[in-house]
């Protein structure tokens, strides 16, 4: 049997093509099966790495994120460890902070609940051929486990799915042809100060290094979403995050009817006595009790934070801290 030649430097395209031809010839003459394309090589490499660390090969129940850094700094198939490490750290922080904002009350400093962190933990398992790439998996979901909605896996999007969807919405909007930032601000503002801080740090990593990133998100059931974040798109988001100002939160009392309540997402709508509709998140301890107040007249203590974006656009964020039924009110 002909011994397999070592893989050449991927930057030497002619040598790489010759190596692939030798592999195909060896296979045609009865040699052992070997990868004949970069995609096949990536699959074999990932399987070997998973085996070497004792990780399960069946990852069908785990979400997968393929990330490839692009741009001039990766031209030699290398990237500074400090740049890669900061990017991955801020990616994890951004996803967890967005998840906390989507499924709870956006906060500035308080710790993110452990169940949110566990549900959005990302783990890097292997590299694959690209300018520079990393394959990242979400947490393992056992068949008898339930997600934060109380539903079995696969029935609904998980917290991680929702958070990644929000992040990729921001990526795609920043790459749009329109010069208006209104849609971007509408996506960023409800996420709150903490999430915007982490997203700003993530874009700083990319823009300071002059890099972009190609992302492929693979969810349960084979759904695939691809996004390409260029340095200019990342710079646009960085500007909005860095130039936005959050005012100190104020507490007010609001009276009205609670018309919409979601204990899954921790969101409510209150129609005030003046006719205004307030859409608010709820404090974690209150979220599980919202069904008691649905379609009833209530009095709520609400924390109000105003965010002013670059250019003067304003948005108010509401969080319900506590709530009570008004005596004598009927549903």
SULQUI-V163765 format. One record per backbone hydrogen bond with DSSP energy under -0.5 kcal/mol. NH is the residue of the N-H (numbers start at 0). CO is the residue of the C=O. E is the energy in kcal/mol with one decimal. If there is no record, write none. Layout:
# SULQUI-V163765
NH,CO,E
NH,CO,E
This chain:
# SULQUI-V163765
11,8,-2.1
12,10,-1.2
15,11,-2.2
16,12,-2.3
17,13,-2.2
18,14,-2.2
19,15,-2.0
20,16,-2.1
21,17,-2.1
22,18,-1.8
23,19,-2.3
24,20,-2.5
25,21,-2.3
26,22,-2.3
27,23,-2.4
28,24,-1.4
29,26,-1.5
30,25,-2.9
40,36,-2.6
41,37,-2.4
42,38,-1.9
43,39,-2.4
44,40,-2.8
45,41,-2.5
46,42,-2.2
47,43,-2.4
48,44,-2.3
49,45,-2.4
50,46,-2.3
51,47,-2.2
52,48,-1.3
53,50,-1.0
54,49,-2.4
58,56,-1.0
61,58,-1.9
63,217,-2.5
64,135,-3.5
65,215,-2.9
66,64,-0.6
66,133,-2.7
67,213,-2.6
68,131,-2.5
69,211,-2.1
73,70,-1.8
74,71,-2.0
76,73,-2.2
83,79,-2.4
84,80,-3.2
85,81,-1.8
86,82,-2.2
87,83,-2.6
88,84,-2.3
89,85,-2.5
90,86,-2.1
91,87,-2.3
92,88,-2.5
93,89,-2.3
94,90,-2.4
95,91,-2.3
96,92,-2.4
97,93,-2.5
98,94,-2.2
99,95,-2.2
100,96,-1.8
101,97,-2.3
102,98,-2.4
103,99,-0.7
105,103,-0.6
115,112,-0.5
116,112,-2.0
117,113,-3.0
118,114,-1.9
119,115,-1.1
119,116,-0.6
120,117,-0.8
122,136,-2.5
124,134,-2.6
125,134,-0.9
133,66,-2.7
134,125,-2.6
135,64,-2.8
135,133,-0.5
136,122,-2.9
137,62,-2.6
141,139,-0.5
144,141,-1.6
146,150,-2.0
149,146,-1.9
152,144,-0.8
153,155,-0.5
154,151,-1.6
161,157,-2.2
162,158,-2.5
163,159,-2.8
164,160,-2.3
165,161,-2.0
166,162,-2.3
167,163,-2.6
168,164,-2.0
169,165,-1.9
170,166,-2.0
171,167,-2.8
172,168,-2.5
173,169,-1.9
174,170,-0.8
174,171,-0.6
175,172,-1.2
184,180,-2.7
185,181,-2.0
186,182,-1.2
187,183,-2.4
188,184,-2.8
189,185,-0.5
190,187,-1.5
191,187,-0.5
191,188,-1.7
193,106,-1.1
194,190,-0.7
195,191,-1.9
196,192,-2.0
197,193,-2.0
198,194,-2.6
199,195,-2.4
200,196,-1.9
201,197,-2.2
202,198,-2.3
203,199,-1.8
204,200,-1.9
205,201,-1.3
206,202,-2.9
207,203,-2.6
208,204,-1.1
209,205,-0.8
210,205,-2.7
211,69,-1.4
212,228,-2.4
213,67,-2.8
214,226,-3.1
215,65,-2.4
216,224,-3.2
217,63,-3.5
217,215,-0.6
218,216,-0.6
218,222,-2.4
221,218,-1.2
222,219,-0.6
224,216,-2.2
226,214,-2.5
228,212,-3.1
229,227,-0.7
233,229,-2.5
234,230,-2.1
235,231,-1.6
236,232,-1.6
237,233,-2.5
238,234,-2.3
239,235,-1.6
240,236,-2.4
241,237,-2.8
242,238,-2.3
243,240,-0.6
244,307,-2.4
246,305,-2.8
249,303,-2.4
251,249,-0.5
251,301,-2.8
253,251,-0.5
253,299,-3.0
255,297,-2.1
256,270,-2.3
257,295,-2.5
258,256,-1.0
258,268,-1.6
259,268,-1.2
261,266,-2.6
262,260,-0.5
265,261,-1.6
266,261,-1.3
267,279,-2.8
268,259,-2.1
269,277,-2.3
270,256,-2.8
271,269,-0.8
271,275,-2.8
272,254,-1.4
274,271,-1.9
277,269,-2.8
277,275,-0.6
278,276,-0.6
279,267,-2.5
279,277,-0.6
280,317,-2.2
281,265,-1.7
282,319,-2.2
285,282,-1.2
286,282,-1.5
287,283,-0.6
288,285,-2.1
289,286,-1.3
291,288,-1.6
292,289,-1.4
293,289,-0.8
294,257,-2.8
295,292,-1.5
297,255,-3.4
298,323,-2.6
299,253,-3.2
300,321,-2.4
301,251,-3.3
301,299,-0.7
302,318,-3.4
303,249,-3.5
303,301,-0.5
304,316,-2.5
306,314,-3.0
307,244,-2.8
308,306,-0.6
308,312,-3.3
311,308,-2.2
314,306,-1.9
316,304,-3.4
317,278,-0.5
318,302,-2.0
319,280,-3.1
320,300,-2.9
320,318,-0.6
321,300,-1.1
323,298,-1.8
325,296,-2.4
328,325,-2.0
